[in-house]
Each structure stands twice: as structure tokens, then as C-alpha cells.
Amino acid sequence: CAECPYTLNEPQSAEGWAIWDLFLRAGRQVRAIPGAMIGLDMTAVLAMASAQGIPGALVCEFMPALEAVLIEAHNRDPEDDGRETGISQDQG
């Protein structure tokens, strides 16, 4: 559908698709502490990008935003439904 987040946020260029593909492939290249993910291993991500012919400058421009969303989603409390404090289940 035209309003679907997948459609609204899909990459709009070949470079965007390359970064998205790199992000999906880099999903296991993480830095973590017990109980939490703290980020992607950017050395590994940049090496992967280089092997795929993706310019490092492009990775440095877009990967931090994708990394932030990944960290937030991974570290989210499983009991948290994503709603703001004070909104009950039947209000939202």
C-alpha cells in the first residue's frame, strides 16, 4: 500500500539499496555487553562495504542512523509496547 512504512521508507537509489543490503548483511557484526547491544562493529561493516565496492563515505553518512534504530529495537524492554507513559492499552 502507498502508506505502508515499507513503501514510504524504501531506498530511492542504487546507493540506498546498497547501504540497505549492507545493513542487512551486517546484522551479526555487533558490539554488545551482557544484556544489551551497544552498536555495530563499524570496522567489520566498513570492511564488508569495501569488499562490496560501497564507498566508506556513504557508509559513514547513513549507517549511524540505521545503527541507532537497530540498537533501540534490540534493547527495548520486551514488556514495553512502545506507547508513551500514561497511555493505557484501551486509549491508544
GROMACS elastic network, one bead per residue, 0.5 to 0.9 nm:
[ bonds ]
;  ai    aj funct       b0    kb
    1     4     6  0.53757   500
    1     5     6  0.89761   500
    1     6     6  0.88850   500
    1     7     6  0.71579   500
    2     5     6  0.85636   500
    2     7     6  0.62806   500
    2     8     6  0.71367   500
    3     6     6  0.84485   500
    3     7     6  0.68933   500
    3     8     6  0.64531   500
    4     7     6  0.52921   500
    4     8     6  0.61503   500
    4     9     6  0.85224   500
    5     9     6  0.57580   500
    5    10     6  0.80600   500
    6     9     6  0.54593   500
    6    10     6  0.57743   500
    7    10     6  0.54057   500
    7    11     6  0.89217   500
    8    11     6  0.89118   500
    9    12     6  0.85460   500
   10    16     6  0.84420   500
   10    17     6  0.82592   500
   10    20     6  0.89344   500
   11    14     6  0.78263   500
   11    15     6  0.82135   500
   11    17     6  0.54927   500
   11    18     6  0.89533   500
   11    19     6  0.87966   500
   11    20     6  0.74684   500
   12    15     6  0.83385   500
   12    16     6  0.62415   500
   12    17     6  0.75120   500
   13    17     6  0.63100   500
   13    18     6  0.85926   500
   14    17     6  0.51235   500
   14    18     6  0.61712   500
   14    19     6  0.87414   500
   15    19     6  0.62678   500
   15    20     6  0.85995   500
   15    54     6  0.80161   500
   15    58     6  0.80582   500
   16    19     6  0.51824   500
   16    20     6  0.61543   500
   16    21     6  0.85738   500
   16    62     6  0.87740   500
   17    21     6  0.60306   500
   17    22     6  0.84754   500
   18    21     6  0.51318   500
   18    22     6  0.61326   500
   18    23     6  0.85854   500
   18    49     6  0.89241   500
   18    52     6  0.87144   500
   18    54     6  0.72050   500
   19    23     6  0.60668   500
   19    24     6  0.86453   500
   19    49     6  0.83825   500
   19    54     6  0.78007   500
   19    58     6  0.78425   500
   19    59     6  0.67579   500
   19    62     6  0.74947   500
   19    63     6  0.74995   500
   20    23     6  0.50101   500
   20    24     6  0.62775   500
   20    25     6  0.86552   500
   20    63     6  0.88826   500
   20    66     6  0.87595   500
   21    24     6  0.51487   500
   21    25     6  0.62113   500
   21    26     6  0.85591   500
   22    25     6  0.50568   500
   22    26     6  0.59620   500
   22    27     6  0.86910   500
   22    45     6  0.76883   500
   22    48     6  0.74655   500
   22    49     6  0.67631   500
   22    52     6  0.84773   500
   22    54     6  0.88060   500
   22    59     6  0.88553   500
   23    26     6  0.50617   500
   23    27     6  0.63741   500
   23    45     6  0.81846   500
   23    63     6  0.73609   500
   23    66     6  0.75173   500
   23    67     6  0.83708   500
   24    27     6  0.54902   500
   24    28     6  0.88388   500
   25    28     6  0.75055   500
   25    29     6  0.85402   500
   25    45     6  0.88984   500
   25    48     6  0.86468   500
   26    29     6  0.52229   500
   26    30     6  0.79555   500
   26    40     6  0.77208   500
   26    41     6  0.85446   500
   26    44     6  0.80321   500
   26    45     6  0.61468   500
   26    48     6  0.79004   500
   27    30     6  0.69901   500
   27    40     6  0.78130   500
   27    70     6  0.87845   500
   28    40     6  0.82403   500
   29    39     6  0.87481   500
   29    40     6  0.57112   500
   29    41     6  0.54011   500
   29    42     6  0.81073   500
   29    44     6  0.66676   500
   29    45     6  0.71620   500
   30    37     6  0.70126   500
   30    38     6  0.76153   500
   30    39     6  0.57581   500
   30    41     6  0.51588   500
   30    42     6  0.85317   500
   31    36     6  0.89934   500
   31    37     6  0.61262   500
   31    38     6  0.56024   500
   31    39     6  0.51924   500
   31    40     6  0.55602   500
   31    41     6  0.56956   500
   32    35     6  0.77757   500
   32    36     6  0.57899   500
   32    38     6  0.52002   500
   32    39     6  0.69677   500
   32    40     6  0.86008   500
   33    36     6  0.54420   500
   33    37     6  0.63285   500
   33    38     6  0.70493   500
   34    37     6  0.82000   500
   35    75     6  0.80921   500
   36    71     6  0.83962   500
   36    74     6  0.76513   500
   36    75     6  0.57741   500
   37    40     6  0.83025   500
   37    70     6  0.88428   500
   37    71     6  0.60358   500
   37    72     6  0.88226   500
   37    74     6  0.68221   500
   37    75     6  0.65093   500
   38    71     6  0.65403   500
   38    75     6  0.87676   500
   39    42     6  0.82790   500
   39    67     6  0.64406   500
   39    68     6  0.77017   500
   39    70     6  0.81728   500
   39    71     6  0.63124   500
   40    43     6  0.86515   500
   40    44     6  0.83005   500
   40    45     6  0.74671   500
   40    64     6  0.89278   500
   40    67     6  0.65598   500
   40    70     6  0.89608   500
   40    71     6  0.86315   500
   41    44     6  0.54512   500
   41    45     6  0.62490   500
   41    46     6  0.87152   500
   42    46     6  0.58336   500
   42    47     6  0.82891   500
   42    63     6  0.88695   500
   43    46     6  0.52645   500
   43    47     6  0.61928   500
   43    48     6  0.86470   500
   44    47     6  0.50262   500
   44    48     6  0.61358   500
   44    49     6  0.85529   500
   45    48     6  0.50573   500
   45    49     6  0.61228   500
   45    50     6  0.86098   500
   45    59     6  0.83489   500
   46    50     6  0.60797   500
   46    51     6  0.85658   500
   46    54     6  0.86867   500
   46    55     6  0.87610   500
   46    56     6  0.63051   500
   46    59     6  0.71705   500
   46    60     6  0.85611   500
   47    50     6  0.50738   500
   47    51     6  0.62269   500
   47    52     6  0.86689   500
   47    56     6  0.89221   500
   48    51     6  0.51022   500
   48    52     6  0.62974   500
   48    53     6  0.86773   500
   48    54     6  0.85381   500
   49    52     6  0.50709   500
   49    53     6  0.61100   500
   49    55     6  0.69734   500
   49    56     6  0.68875   500
   49    59     6  0.74095   500
   50    54     6  0.56594   500
   50    55     6  0.67497   500
   50    56     6  0.70324   500
   51    54     6  0.76542   500
   52    55     6  0.89611   500
   53    56     6  0.89646   500
   54    57     6  0.86136   500
   54    58     6  0.71899   500
   54    59     6  0.74292   500
   55    58     6  0.54098   500
   55    59     6  0.66859   500
   55    60     6  0.89213   500
   56    59     6  0.50270   500
   56    60     6  0.61425   500
   56    61     6  0.85809   500
   57    60     6  0.50692   500
   57    61     6  0.61726   500
   57    62     6  0.88755   500
   58    61     6  0.51083   500
   58    62     6  0.64271   500
   58    63     6  0.81951   500
   59    62     6  0.55126   500
   59    63     6  0.53563   500
   59    64     6  0.82936   500
   60    63     6  0.58390   500
   60    64     6  0.69007   500
   61    64     6  0.71328   500
   61    65     6  0.83669   500
   62    65     6  0.58530   500
   62    66     6  0.68312   500
   62    67     6  0.88804   500
   63    66     6  0.51311   500
   63    67     6  0.59010   500
   63    68     6  0.85676   500
   64    68     6  0.61036   500
   64    69     6  0.87910   500
   65    68     6  0.51886   500
   65    69     6  0.65934   500
   65    70     6  0.87947   500
   66    69     6  0.53307   500
   66    70     6  0.62777   500
   66    71     6  0.87382   500
   67    70     6  0.50409   500
   67    71     6  0.61335   500
   67    72     6  0.85755   500
   68    71     6  0.51967   500
   68    72     6  0.61549   500
   68    73     6  0.86033   500
   69    72     6  0.51190   500
   69    73     6  0.60867   500
   69    74     6  0.84771   500
   70    73     6  0.52225   500
   70    74     6  0.59921   500
   70    75     6  0.84764   500
   71    74     6  0.51391   500
   71    75     6  0.59360   500
   71    76     6  0.83113   500
   72    75     6  0.53754   500
   72    76     6  0.59335   500
   73    76     6  0.53305   500
   73    77     6  0.88930   500
   74    77     6  0.86049   500
   75    78     6  0.85767   500
   76    79     6  0.84200   500
   76    80     6  0.70387   500
   76    82     6  0.85229   500
   77    80     6  0.51934   500
   77    81     6  0.84200   500
   78    81     6  0.75996   500
   80    83     6  0.74211   500
   81    84     6  0.87729   500
   81    89     6  0.88640   500
   83    86     6  0.84282   500
   83    87     6  0.66505   500
   83    88     6  0.82876   500
   83    89     6  0.85603   500
   83    92     6  0.79481   500
   84    87     6  0.60310   500
   84    88     6  0.89434   500
   85    88     6  0.82339   500
   87    90     6  0.81863   500
   87    91     6  0.60960   500
   87    92     6  0.65698   500
   88    91     6  0.52886   500
   88    92     6  0.66788   500
   89    92     6  0.58295   500
